[in-house]
Amino acid sequence: MARPTPLLSALVSALLLAGCGGKGAPGPASGTRGGTETSDGTGGEPRPRAPAPRPRTRRPGRAPTAGLAPLGPGVALTDGSQMAVAAGQVAHGARSRREIALTFDADMTRAMLATLRSGRVSGWLDRRLFAELRATRTPATIFLTGLWTRQYPAQVRRLARDPLFELANHSIDHAAFATPCFGLPTVAGAAAKRQEVVGAAHTIEQIAGVRPRYFRFPGGCARPSDVSLVEGAGERPVLWDVVSGDAFQRDPNVIVRAVLAQARPGSIVVAHCIGAPNTPATAAAMRVIIPTLRARGYRFVTLSQLLAG
């Protein structure tokens, strides 16, 4: 098979990352488990986007509803619209407390792992981001895929020892539980889906010594039966109500404006901790977002603290 052009790889990879709270629109799945993935997972070198004068509030990576079972009542967004949420998922905390949970997804598909091993990328770890969070004493919840956890065991153990951070579950390899879901590879069948949940949890516990309490569906795509499956495995499904838009965004100011425009009491912010080339500006954006929100009277907390009570 001919190797895909860099532009094609970048476009398909953009869809993969967009499924994790990114800025892309939902599209057909790129493959099913056991099939051939169509992306090399590198993210390529996307062309810079011209920053908009005023960022629009986007529906945060909402899961497509076509063909899915009835959804819950929805979550109100700052633009007055609603994000459909499968019953049982959490998208924000109490609106009565000026607390915000920053969450960062450690995505890794099997294609991304292959790209790393081939040397086409140097890593999927944003060390600048973690340094910024530590320097500013900012709590955060990190949603780990099993593949990322195994690739960076020393980093995961360090996170587990640091009281600033809470570790959560983001499946084994970032495959979608429901389709269509932003072009993500998919996992089919209850047994395989359960393995995505319990297998990743086991990996995190084995390496970090902690058992995750929360689970985030890749792309936020799930049916009510998937929510029940996760709950049956002893974890609580968590979405978000603020999308950072850091996927393939090179201008940190765009991320800053998006988060500051959407943040409200009880918000859960979704971003990424994998760094360039897929999320190159996240750390720089957080250097502005964190002090600005604190100046507005917000306190940063982990998910466990946000959802307590």
JOQUIFEN-V199115 format. One record per residue. N is the residue number from 0. RES is the residue in three letters. OMEGA is omega in whole degrees, 0 to 359 (* if undefined). Layout:
BEGIN
N | RES | OMEGA
N | RES | OMEGA
END
This chain:
BEGIN
0 | MET | 181
1 | ALA | 179
2 | ARG | 180
3 | PRO | 179
4 | THR | 178
5 | PRO | 181
6 | LEU | 179
7 | LEU | 179
8 | SER | 180
9 | ALA | 182
10 | LEU | 181
11 | VAL | 179
12 | SER | 177
13 | ALA | 177
14 | LEU | 181
15 | LEU | 182
16 | LEU | 180
17 | ALA | 180
18 | GLY | 180
19 | CYS | 179
20 | GLY | 179
21 | GLY | 190
22 | LYS | 184
23 | GLY | 177
24 | ALA | 182
25 | PRO | 179
26 | GLY | 181
27 | PRO | 180
28 | ALA | 183
29 | SER | 180
30 | GLY | 177
31 | THR | 179
32 | ARG | 182
33 | GLY | 178
34 | GLY | 182
35 | THR | 177
36 | GLU | 186
37 | THR | 181
38 | SER | 174
39 | ASP | 173
40 | GLY | 184
41 | THR | 186
42 | GLY | 176
43 | GLY | 176
44 | GLU | 184
45 | PRO | 177
46 | ARG | 179
47 | PRO | 176
48 | ARG | 176
49 | ALA | 182
50 | PRO | 178
51 | ALA | 179
52 | PRO | 175
53 | ARG | 182
54 | PRO | 175
55 | ARG | 175
56 | THR | 185
57 | ARG | 173
58 | ARG | 193
59 | PRO | 173
60 | GLY | 188
61 | ARG | 179
62 | ALA | 177
63 | PRO | 184
64 | THR | 183
65 | ALA | 176
66 | GLY | 182
67 | LEU | 178
68 | ALA | 181
69 | PRO | 183
70 | LEU | 179
71 | GLY | 187
72 | PRO | 178
73 | GLY | 181
74 | VAL | 180
75 | ALA | 177
76 | LEU | 186
77 | THR | 179
78 | ASP | 178
79 | GLY | 179
80 | SER | 181
81 | GLN | 172
82 | MET | 179
83 | ALA | 182
84 | VAL | 177
85 | ALA | 183
86 | ALA | 179
87 | GLY | 178
88 | GLN | 180
89 | VAL | 180
90 | ALA | 178
91 | HIS | 177
92 | GLY | 182
93 | ALA | 179
94 | ARG | 183
95 | SER | 181
96 | ARG | 181
97 | ARG | 178
98 | GLU | 178
99 | ILE | 176
100 | ALA | 171
101 | LEU | 177
102 | THR | 183
103 | PHE | 182
104 | ASP | 176
105 | ALA | 183
106 | ASP | 164
107 | MET | 172
108 | THR | 177
109 | ARG | 177
110 | ALA | 177
111 | MET | 178
112 | LEU | 179
113 | ALA | 179
114 | THR | 177
115 | LEU | 182
116 | ARG | 179
117 | SER | 181
118 | GLY | 181
119 | ARG | 169
120 | VAL | 183
121 | SER | 180
122 | GLY | 175
123 | TRP | 184
124 | LEU | 181
125 | ASP | 182
126 | ARG | 179
127 | ARG | 180
128 | LEU | 181
129 | PHE | 176
130 | ALA | 179
131 | GLU | 179
132 | LEU | 179
133 | ARG | 182
134 | ALA | 182
135 | THR | 180
136 | ARG | 184
137 | THR | 176
138 | PRO | 178
139 | ALA | 175
140 | THR | 184
141 | ILE | 178
142 | PHE | 187
143 | LEU | 164
144 | THR | 179
145 | GLY | 180
146 | LEU | 179
147 | TRP | 180
148 | THR | 180
149 | ARG | 180
150 | GLN | 184
151 | TYR | 185
152 | PRO | 181
153 | ALA | 178
154 | GLN | 181
155 | VAL | 178
156 | ARG | 179
157 | ARG | 177
158 | LEU | 182
159 | ALA | 180
160 | ARG | 185
161 | ASP | 182
162 | PRO | 176
163 | LEU | 191
164 | PHE | 174
165 | GLU | 182
166 | LEU | 181
167 | ALA | 191
168 | ASN | 179
169 | HIS | 180
170 | SER | 180
171 | ILE | 191
172 | ASP | 173
173 | HIS | 175
174 | ALA | 184
175 | ALA | 177
176 | PHE | 180
177 | ALA | 182
178 | THR | 358
179 | PRO | 183
180 | CYS | 170
181 | PHE | 178
182 | GLY | 180
183 | LEU | 166
184 | PRO | 185
185 | THR | 174
186 | VAL | 186
187 | ALA | 175
188 | GLY | 184
189 | ALA | 182
190 | ALA | 180
191 | ALA | 178
192 | LYS | 178
193 | ARG | 179
194 | GLN | 177
195 | GLU | 182
196 | VAL | 186
197 | VAL | 178
198 | GLY | 178
199 | ALA | 179
200 | ALA | 179
201 | HIS | 179
202 | THR | 180
203 | ILE | 180
204 | GLU | 181
205 | GLN | 184
206 | ILE | 186
207 | ALA | 181
208 | GLY | 178
209 | VAL | 179
210 | ARG | 181
211 | PRO | 180
212 | ARG | 187
213 | TYR | 180
214 | PHE | 175
215 | ARG | 177
216 | PHE | 174
217 | PRO | 182
218 | GLY | 185
219 | GLY | 186
220 | CYS | 182
221 | ALA | 170
222 | ARG | 176
223 | PRO | 179
224 | SER | 177
225 | ASP | 176
226 | VAL | 178
227 | SER | 179
228 | LEU | 180
229 | VAL | 179
230 | GLU | 178
231 | GLY | 177
232 | ALA | 175
233 | GLY | 180
234 | GLU | 183
235 | ARG | 181
236 | PRO | 183
237 | VAL | 174
238 | LEU | 181
239 | TRP | 172
240 | ASP | 175
241 | VAL | 177
242 | VAL | 183
243 | SER | 184
244 | GLY | 183
245 | ASP | 182
246 | ALA | 177
247 | PHE | 179
248 | GLN | 182
249 | ARG | 183
250 | ASP | 181
251 | PRO | 181
252 | ASN | 178
253 | VAL | 178
254 | ILE | 180
255 | VAL | 182
256 | ARG | 181
257 | ALA | 182
258 | VAL | 182
259 | LEU | 179
260 | ALA | 186
261 | GLN | 188
262 | ALA | 177
263 | ARG | 181
264 | PRO | 179
265 | GLY | 185
266 | SER | 170
267 | ILE | 181
268 | VAL | 176
269 | VAL | 175
270 | ALA | 184
271 | HIS | 181
272 | CYS | 183
273 | ILE | 173
274 | GLY | 181
275 | ALA | 6
276 | PRO | 187
277 | ASN | 179
278 | THR | 189
279 | PRO | 188
280 | ALA | 186
281 | THR | 182
282 | ALA | 180
283 | ALA | 179
284 | ALA | 181
285 | MET | 177
286 | ARG | 177
287 | VAL | 184
288 | ILE | 186
289 | ILE | 180
290 | PRO | 180
291 | THR | 179
292 | LEU | 176
293 | ARG | 178
294 | ALA | 177
295 | ARG | 177
296 | GLY | 180
297 | TYR | 175
298 | ARG | 179
299 | PHE | 183
300 | VAL | 172
301 | THR | 177
302 | LEU | 181
303 | SER | 179
304 | GLN | 181
305 | LEU | 187
306 | LEU | 178
307 | ALA | 177
308 | GLY | *
END
